[in-house]
Amino acid sequence: MEPIAIKHLIGYSGYVPKSTIAHPDQTHLIYPVGANIIIKNTITNEIKMLKGHDNEISCMALSKTGTLIASGQKTHIGFTADVIIWDFETGTEITRLSLHKGDVKSIAFSHNDEFIATVGGRDDLYCAVWDLNTYQAIAGNSVGGELMRGITFFNEDCHKFLTYGNKRIIHWSFDKNNHKLRGEAVQLGSNVRDYLCCYLDAADRYLYLGTRTGDLFKVNVETKVLSSTAIQKAKLAKGITSIHHIDGKLVIGSGAGEISVVNMQTNKRIASKTLNVYGGVHNILQLGNKIIVGTSIGNIYTLPVQYATTRMEFEPELTLTSNTTAISGIAFAPGFSDIFATSCAEQIRLCNLHTGAELIRIMVPNERCLCLTFTCDSSAIISGWSDGKIRAFGPKSGKLLWTINDAHEEVTAVCAGFNSGDLLLSGGSKGSVRVWRVSRHVQTFVAELKEHSGRITDLTLRSDELEAVSTSADGSCVVWDMTRLSRRITMLESTFFETVSYGATEGHIVCGTSDQRLIYYDAYNGSIIRELKVPTALTSLHFDHTEEDFVFGGTDSNVYVIDYDSADIKYVGSAHSEGINVVRFTPNGKYIVSGGNDGAVIVWKL
């Protein structure tokens, strides 16, 4: 089995605070995608992927020299959440630090890369210091009854650091020889807040804290008292969630998507510098001569450094968009490989295959798009939604063309005709398959096909549109006669049928099941021709009709390309961090596009 090369990876977990990091070489950008870490060369756009976590990454840090990366993860309540130390140059795992329960909330390296401090989440509430020479814990202590969100080491004393979180700031010092860690609360009197982010100045004199109420505190570290408060009026909505220092200015971001600049000498916010981006700002950093802004919805914006250092006005430039929740569908227009559509939560996006750039975004607030397809003439994107409606959108304009109300309780599968532009099949959460004749002005219900008792998981049509196949979570696969609009064959198994496709010659029907089987059925009489055991519970499969290969993906997060006749696995792609929901060949058969529960969309080059 040969590995498949990645052409593009579209993904970014921008909701993880302080997780987007600029390497000291000012060339590489480091950020998480689900449970994986991406190291991207911003000049060549080459990426290196670090895989090791078995759950979503919750925090990251880079050593001051740039040689080590530390990453923490979430896990289930009561289980240990690992911290992994990585070698930046080789991308290999050096060791794991296992102590915290539930999740690791924050990580920080000391200024001399001798120590690393970690703090656990709400189910742990414990702070630990580790020796990077031995990778052993040398001291630890409880943080009290309130959640700590972040850690910052002193710049001149590697034995001191600060933690901040809900209503508390703690000044820590540790004794390596005696294995003691002592904490002292910073007293702010009646100014009690939830602290979301911080910046400690180079002299370790003042600590700047962003709060949930949108004001900026300046704390004297030596006296451990509040020195002043910036942004007392016109506070940032949804709190200050990110701070970055540039040349005597603090660039700050809010949970409502506001970016602003605070002058550290006057402690005043420069009102004319306020900008707005889409999504909460959880990451601000400088890379070369650019300011990078990462948001909670998976967008990355760039601004020139002059935004913070001069009076010039700039607008943020959107450089990357991605999904942060599970991908539910991927579709190509027939015969056109350069653009594809994806569905995720309340959004449909059209992306360029070769650059990964988003071309159009369609949104239906407060609903979930569960499936999508193109019409045979590419004049519309047809999508199924959680509110039971089928919606069609223009692929060029993104405008709504028409809607079928109450098509199902939830529309879980759609399939458009190959030859006639008006044929449409839809499947619902209650097991019904419905046939429609649709046009721009009229959408007509034709028939309801009732055989399944569970959710429809997949639908496909034969190329001549005389037959269709549906699979269901009730363990049945039904072949439908589209002329008589009745059942022709039913295949039953004691498993969930998750996906189905016609074979290369359409004489066979291939089904994927939840118990790791690929079953080849005779399309004429429904008899089993071949049954294969595969490495994963299948969720999606698709045929390349230019070759006799097909691709499938499943819960083990890998993409497999298999030879149809020999049933040998030819290629394996491993880059997703969670299970795969959908895989598709491009119409020209040169690429594969996959989408998973981690929100990543990956373009693979064969």
C-alpha positions in Angstrom: 0.0 0.0 0.0 1.4 3.4 -1.0 0.7 6.6 0.8 -1.4 9.3 -1.0 0.2 12.7 -1.3 -1.7 15.7 0.1 -2.3 18.5 -2.3 -4.3 20.8 0.0 -5.5 20.7 3.6 -8.4 23.0 4.4 -8.7 23.2 8.1 -8.0 25.3 11.1 -9.1 25.0 14.8 -9.1 28.7 15.4 -11.3 28.4 18.5 -8.3 27.0 20.6 -6.8 30.0 22.4 -3.1 30.8 21.8 -2.7 27.8 19.5 -1.6 29.6 16.4 2.2 30.2 16.7 4.8 31.9 14.6 8.2 30.1 14.6 11.2 32.3 15.4 12.4 31.8 11.8 9.4 33.9 10.8 8.7 31.5 8.0 6.7 28.7 9.6 3.2 28.9 11.0 2.1 26.3 13.5 -1.6 25.6 14.3 -4.0 22.7 15.2 -6.6 21.0 13.0 -8.7 18.7 15.2 -6.2 16.3 16.9 -3.3 17.0 14.5 -0.7 19.8 14.4 0.1 21.5 11.1 3.5 23.1 10.4 3.1 25.3 7.3 5.9 26.9 5.4 4.3 30.2 4.5 6.6 30.8 1.5 6.3 27.4 -0.2 2.9 26.4 1.3 4.4 23.0 2.1 2.9 21.4 5.2 4.1 18.9 7.8 1.6 17.1 9.9 2.2 15.9 13.5 -0.1 13.0 14.5 -0.2 11.5 18.0 -3.2 12.8 19.9 -6.3 10.7 20.1 -8.6 13.6 20.8 -9.0 17.3 20.1 -6.0 19.5 20.9 -6.8 22.0 23.6 -3.6 24.0 23.9 -0.2 24.5 22.3 3.1 26.2 23.0 6.5 26.6 21.3 9.9 26.8 23.1 11.7 30.1 22.9 14.4 28.6 20.6 11.8 27.0 18.4 13.1 23.5 18.7 10.3 22.0 20.7 6.5 22.0 20.4 4.2 21.1 23.3 0.6 20.2 22.8 -2.2 19.1 25.2 -5.5 17.5 24.5 -9.0 16.9 25.7 -10.2 13.5 26.7 -13.1 11.9 28.5 -13.9 12.7 32.1 -11.7 10.6 34.5 -9.2 9.7 31.8 -5.6 11.1 31.6 -5.1 13.8 29.0 -1.6 13.7 27.5 0.9 16.4 26.8 3.1 15.6 23.8 6.6 17.1 23.3 7.5 17.2 19.6 10.8 17.9 17.8 10.1 20.8 15.4 12.7 19.9 12.9 11.9 16.2 12.4 8.2 16.3 13.4 8.7 13.3 15.7 7.3 12.7 19.1 9.9 12.9 21.9 7.8 12.0 24.9 4.4 12.2 26.6 3.7 13.9 29.9 0.7 12.2 31.6 -0.8 13.7 34.7 -3.9 15.8 34.1 -7.5 14.5 34.0 -10.1 15.5 31.5 -8.1 18.1 29.6 -5.0 20.2 29.6 -6.0 23.8 29.7 -2.6 25.6 29.0 1.1 25.0 28.5 4.1 27.3 28.7 7.9 27.0 28.3 10.3 28.8 30.5 12.5 31.5 28.8 15.6 29.2 28.9 13.7 26.1 27.7 14.6 24.3 30.9 11.1 23.9 32.3 7.5 23.5 31.1 4.4 24.3 33.2 1.0 22.7 32.6 -2.4 23.3 34.1 -5.5 21.0 33.9 -9.1 21.9 33.2 -12.2 22.0 35.3 -12.0 18.3 36.3 -8.4 18.5 37.3 -7.6 22.0 38.7 -3.9 21.1 39.1 -0.7 22.9 38.1 2.5 21.0 37.4 6.1 21.9 36.5 8.2 19.5 34.4 12.0 19.3 33.9 12.7 19.3 30.1 16.0 17.5 30.7 14.4 14.4 32.3 10.8 15.0 31.2 9.7 14.3 34.8 7.3 16.3 37.0 9.3 18.1 39.6 6.6 20.0 41.5 2.8 20.4 41.5 0.0 22.0 43.4 -3.8 22.6 43.3 -5.0 25.8 41.7 -8.0 26.0 44.0 -11.6 25.8 43.2 -11.6 28.0 40.1 -10.6 27.2 36.5 -7.2 28.5 35.3 -7.2 29.3 31.6 -3.6 30.3 30.9 0.1 30.3 32.0 2.9 32.7 31.3 6.5 32.3 32.6 8.6 35.3 33.7 11.1 36.5 31.1 14.0 36.8 33.5 13.4 34.1 36.2 12.7 30.6 35.0 11.4 29.6 38.5 8.4 31.9 38.4 5.2 32.0 36.4 1.6 33.3 36.6 -1.7 31.6 36.0 -5.0 33.3 35.3 -8.6 32.2 34.9 -12.0 32.5 36.6 -11.8 35.3 39.2 -8.2 34.5 40.1 -4.6 35.3 39.2 -1.9 33.2 41.0 1.8 34.1 41.2 3.8 30.8 41.4 7.4 30.1 42.4 9.0 26.7 42.6 12.0 25.0 44.2 13.4 22.4 41.9 15.7 20.8 44.6 12.9 20.5 47.2 10.1 19.8 44.7 7.9 22.5 46.1 5.5 24.7 44.1 4.0 27.7 46.0 1.3 30.0 44.8 0.2 33.4 46.0 -3.0 35.0 44.8 -2.8 38.5 43.3 -5.1 40.8 45.2 -7.3 43.0 43.0 -9.8 44.1 45.6 -13.3 44.5 44.2 -12.1 44.2 40.6 -13.0 40.6 40.2 -13.2 39.3 36.7 -12.9 36.2 34.5 -9.5 36.6 32.9 -9.2 35.3 29.3 -5.8 36.3 28.1 -2.6 38.1 29.2 0.7 39.7 28.2 3.6 40.1 30.6 6.1 42.8 29.6 9.7 42.1 28.9 10.9 43.5 32.3 8.4 41.3 34.2 7.0 44.5 35.7 3.4 44.7 34.4 0.9 42.1 33.5 -1.9 43.1 31.1 -5.1 41.0 31.4 -8.0 40.8 29.1 -11.3 40.2 30.9 -14.7 38.7 30.0 -16.3 42.1 30.6 -14.2 43.7 27.9 -11.8 45.8 30.0 -8.0 45.6 30.1 -6.3 45.3 33.5 -2.7 46.4 34.2 -1.3 44.7 37.3 2.0 45.5 39.0 3.7 42.1 39.3 6.0 43.1 42.1 3.3 44.5 44.4 0.6 42.2 43.1 -2.0 45.0 43.0 -4.0 46.6 40.2 -2.1 49.5 38.6 -4.7 50.8 36.2 -7.6 49.8 34.0 -7.7 50.6 30.2 -10.9 50.6 28.1 -13.1 51.7 30.9 -15.6 53.1 28.3 -16.8 51.4 25.1 -15.6 48.0 26.3 -15.1 45.3 23.7 -18.1 43.0 23.3 -17.8 39.4 24.6 -14.6 40.2 26.3 -10.9 40.6 25.3 -9.9 37.1 24.2 -6.4 37.7 22.7 -3.5 40.1 23.2 -0.2 40.6 21.3 2.5 43.1 21.8 4.1 45.1 18.9 6.4 48.0 19.4 4.9 49.6 22.5 1.3 48.8 21.4 -1.0 46.0 22.4 -3.1 44.6 19.6 -6.2 43.1 21.2 -9.1 41.0 19.9 -12.6 40.3 21.3 -15.0 37.5 21.3 -17.3 39.5 19.0 -14.6 39.9 16.3 -13.3 43.3 17.1 -9.6 44.2 16.8 -8.2 47.3 18.4 -4.9 48.8 19.5 -4.0 50.1 23.0 -1.1 52.5 23.6 0.9 51.0 26.6 2.3 54.4 27.6 -1.1 56.1 27.9 -3.2 53.0 28.6 -5.7 54.4 26.1 -7.4 52.5 23.3 -6.9 54.1 19.9 -10.5 54.2 18.7 -9.6 54.9 15.1 -7.8 51.5 14.9 -10.9 49.4 15.6 -11.6 46.8 13.0 -14.1 43.9 12.7 -13.6 40.3 11.5 -15.9 37.3 11.4 -15.8 35.2 14.5 -14.3 35.6 18.0 -10.6 36.5 17.9 -8.7 33.8 19.8 -5.2 34.2 18.2 -3.1 37.2 17.3 0.5 36.9 16.4 3.2 38.5 14.2 4.8 36.6 11.4 7.4 38.6 9.4 5.9 41.9 8.5 2.3 40.7 9.0 -0.1 40.4 11.8 -2.0 37.1 11.8 -5.5 37.0 13.3 -7.2 33.7 13.9 -10.9 33.4 14.7 -13.2 30.9 16.3 -15.0 29.9 13.1 -11.8 28.9 11.3 -10.8 32.1 9.5 -7.4 33.6 9.3 -6.9 37.3 8.5 -3.7 39.2 7.9 -2.8 42.9 8.5 0.4 44.7 7.9 2.5 45.4 11.0 2.0 49.1 10.2 -1.5 48.7 11.5 -0.2 48.8 15.0 2.8 51.0 14.6 1.5 53.9 12.4 -1.5 56.0 12.0 -2.3 54.5 8.7 -5.6 52.7 8.3 -5.9 49.2 6.9 -8.6 46.5 6.3 -8.0 42.9 7.3 -7.4 40.5 4.4 -9.1 37.1 4.6 -6.4 34.5 3.7 -7.9 31.2 4.9 -11.4 29.9 5.6 -12.2 26.5 7.0 -14.9 24.5 8.8 -14.7 23.8 12.5 -17.3 21.2 12.7 -18.0 17.9 10.9 -18.2 17.8 7.1 -21.5 16.3 6.1 -21.2 16.3 2.3 -18.9 16.9 -0.7 -20.1 17.2 -4.3 -18.7 18.0 -7.8 -20.6 19.3 -10.8 -20.7 16.6 -13.4 -17.6 16.7 -15.7 -16.1 19.6 -13.8 -13.2 18.9 -11.5 -11.9 22.4 -10.6 -14.5 23.4 -8.1 -16.3 21.4 -5.4 -18.9 22.1 -2.8 -18.9 21.1 0.9 -21.6 21.2 3.5 -21.0 21.7 7.2 -23.4 22.8 9.9 -25.3 25.8 8.6 -23.0 26.4 5.6 -22.3 25.4 2.1 -19.0 26.4 0.6 -17.7 26.3 -3.0 -13.9 25.9 -3.1 -11.2 25.9 -5.7 -9.6 22.4 -6.0 -6.2 23.7 -6.9 -5.8 26.5 -4.4 -8.2 25.5 -1.6 -9.6 29.1 -1.7 -13.3 29.6 -0.8 -15.2 31.1 -3.7 -18.8 31.3 -2.4 -20.3 30.7 1.1 -24.0 30.0 1.5 -25.6 30.2 5.0 -28.9 29.2 6.5 -28.7 30.3 10.1 -29.7 27.9 12.9 -30.1 24.9 10.6 -27.8 22.0 9.5 -27.1 21.0 6.0 -27.0 17.2 6.0 -26.3 16.4 2.3 -25.9 18.0 -1.1 -25.5 17.3 -4.8 -25.4 19.2 -8.1 -28.0 19.0 -10.9 -26.8 17.3 -14.1 -26.5 20.6 -15.9 -24.7 22.2 -12.9 -27.3 24.9 -12.8 -28.1 24.3 -9.1 -26.7 22.9 -5.8 -29.5 20.9 -4.2 -29.2 20.4 -0.5 -31.1 18.6 2.3 -31.5 20.3 5.7 -32.3 19.4 9.3 -35.6 21.4 9.2 -37.0 19.0 6.6 -36.5 21.3 3.6 -34.8 20.8 0.3 -33.1 24.0 -0.9 -31.6 24.7 -4.3 -28.9 27.5 -4.7 -27.3 29.0 -7.7 -23.6 27.9 -7.8 -22.4 31.2 -9.2 -24.5 33.6 -7.1 -25.2 31.5 -4.0 -28.8 32.8 -4.1 -31.7 30.6 -3.2 -33.5 29.4 -6.3 -36.3 27.3 -4.8 -37.4 25.4 -1.7 -39.4 22.3 -1.1 -41.0 22.6 2.4 -41.7 19.6 4.6 -39.9 17.2 2.2 -39.0 15.0 5.2 -38.7 15.4 9.0 -34.9 15.7 8.2 -33.5 15.3 4.7 -30.6 12.9 5.1 -29.8 12.1 1.4 -30.4 13.6 -2.0 -29.6 12.4 -5.5 -30.2 14.2 -8.8 -30.7 12.7 -12.2 -27.8 12.1 -14.6 -29.7 12.9 -17.9 -33.0 14.5 -17.1 -32.4 17.8 -15.3 -35.7 17.5 -13.4 -35.4 14.2 -11.6 -34.6 14.3 -7.9 -34.6 11.6 -5.2 -34.6 12.4 -1.5 -34.3 10.3 1.7 -35.4 11.2 5.2 -34.7 10.4 8.8 -37.9 8.2 9.1 -37.0 5.9 6.2 -39.0 7.3 3.3 -37.6 7.8 -0.2 -39.4 10.4 -2.2 -39.3 11.1 -6.0 -39.6 14.7 -7.3 -39.7 16.5 -10.6 -38.2 19.9 -10.1 -37.5 23.0 -12.2 -36.7 26.6 -11.4 -40.4 27.5 -11.1 -42.2 24.2 -10.2 -41.3 21.4 -7.8 -43.7 18.5 -8.1 -44.0 15.5 -5.7 -44.2 12.3 -7.8 -44.2 9.3 -5.4 -43.2 8.0 -2.0 -41.3 4.7 -1.8 -41.8 3.0 1.6 -39.8 0.0 2.5 -37.2 1.2 5.0 -37.9 1.8 8.7 -34.7 3.6 9.7 -32.8 6.7 8.5 -31.8 6.7 4.8 -28.0 6.8 4.8 -27.3 6.9 1.0 -29.0 7.2 -2.4 -27.7 6.5 -5.9 -29.2 6.3 -9.4 -28.1 4.2 -12.3 -26.8 6.2 -15.2 -29.9 5.5 -17.4 -32.2 6.5 -14.5 -34.2 3.3 -14.7 -33.1 2.1 -11.3 -32.1 3.6 -7.9 -30.6 2.1 -4.8 -31.2 3.3 -1.2 -29.5 2.1 2.0 -30.8 2.5 5.5 -29.8 2.3 9.2 -32.3 -0.5 9.6 -30.0 -2.9 7.8 -31.7 -3.0 4.4 -30.6 -2.1 0.9 -33.4 -1.7 -1.7 -33.2 -1.5 -5.5 -36.1 0.5 -6.9 -37.7 0.3 -10.3 -37.9 4.0 -11.4 -40.4 3.2 -14.2 -43.0 1.5 -12.0 -41.9 3.4 -8.8 -41.8 0.2 -6.8 -39.4 -2.1 -5.0 -37.5 -4.6 -7.2 -35.0 -6.2 -4.8 -34.3 -6.0 -1.1 -31.0 -7.1 0.5 -31.0 -7.5 4.3 -28.0 -7.7 6.7 -27.7 -7.6 10.5 -25.7 -4.4 10.3 -26.1 -0.8 9.3 -25.7 -0.1 5.6 -23.9 3.3 5.5 -23.0 3.9 1.9 -23.7 2.5 -1.6 -22.6 2.9 -5.2 -22.9 1.1 -8.5 -19.9 -0.6 -9.8 -17.9 0.4 -12.8 -20.1 -1.4 -15.3 -23.3 -1.0 -13.1 -23.8 -4.7 -13.1 -22.8 -4.8 -9.4 -23.9 -2.8 -6.4 -21.3 -2.2 -3.7 -22.4 -1.5 -0.1 -20.3 -0.5 2.9 -21.4 -1.5 6.3 -20.8 -0.4 9.9 -19.2 -3.8 10.8 -16.3 -3.3 8.4 -17.6 -5.2 5.3 -17.7 -4.3 1.7 -20.4 -6.4 0.0 -20.7 -6.8 -3.8 -24.3 -7.6 -4.9 -25.5 -8.7 -8.3 -27.6 -5.8 -9.5 -30.0 -8.1 -11.3 -31.0 -10.5 -8.6 -29.4 -9.2 -5.4 -27.2 -12.2 -4.7 -23.9 -11.7 -3.0 -20.9 -12.0 -5.4 -18.1 -11.0 -3.0 -17.7 -10.0 0.6 -14.6 -8.3 1.9 -13.4 -7.5 5.4 -11.8 -4.0 5.5 -9.9 -2.1 8.2 -12.6 0.3 9.1 -16.4 0.7 9.6 -17.3 2.4 6.4 -19.1 5.7 6.1 -18.6 6.6 2.4 -17.4 5.1 -0.8 -17.2 6.4 -4.4 -16.2 5.0 -7.8 -13.7 6.4 -10.2 -15.4 5.7 -13.5 -12.2 6.7 -15.5 -10.5 3.7 -13.9 -11.7 0.6 -12.1 -10.8 1.8 -8.6 -13.0 3.0 -5.8 -12.3 5.0 -2.7 -13.7 4.5 0.8 -13.4 6.1 4.2 -14.6 5.3 7.7 -14.2 5.7 11.4 -10.5 5.0 11.5 -9.8 8.4 9.8 -8.0 6.9 6.8 -8.8 7.1 3.1 -8.4 3.8 1.1 -8.2 3.3 -2.7 -9.0 -0.2 -3.7 -8.8 -2.1 -7.0 -12.3 -3.1 -8.0 -11.5 -6.5 -9.5 -8.7 -7.7 -7.3 -10.0 -6.1 -4.1 -6.4 -5.1 -3.2 -5.9 -1.9 -1.3 -3.6 0.2 -3.5 -3.2 3.5 -1.6 -3.8 4.8 1.9 -4.1 8.4 3.0 -3.7 9.2 6.6 -4.2 12.9 7.6 -7.6 13.2 9.3 -7.6 13.2 13.0 -11.2 11.9 13.4 -13.5 9.7 11.4 -14.2 10.4 7.7 -17.8 11.2 6.7 -17.5 11.6 2.9 -15.0 10.8 0.1 -15.3 11.7 -3.6 -13.2 11.3 -6.7 -12.9 14.3 -8.9 -14.7 13.7 -12.2 -11.3 13.4 -14.0 -10.1 10.8 -11.5 -6.9 12.6 -10.7 -7.7 13.7 -7.1 -9.7 12.6 -4.1 -11.5 15.0 -1.7 -12.4 13.8 1.8 -14.1 15.5 4.7 -14.2 14.3 8.3 -15.6 15.0 11.8 -12.5 17.2 12.5 -13.8 19.8 10.1 -10.9 19.3 7.7 -11.3 19.0 4.0 -8.3 17.3 2.3 -7.5 17.2 -1.4 -5.4 14.1 -2.2 -3.3 13.8 -5.4 -3.1 10.3 -6.9 
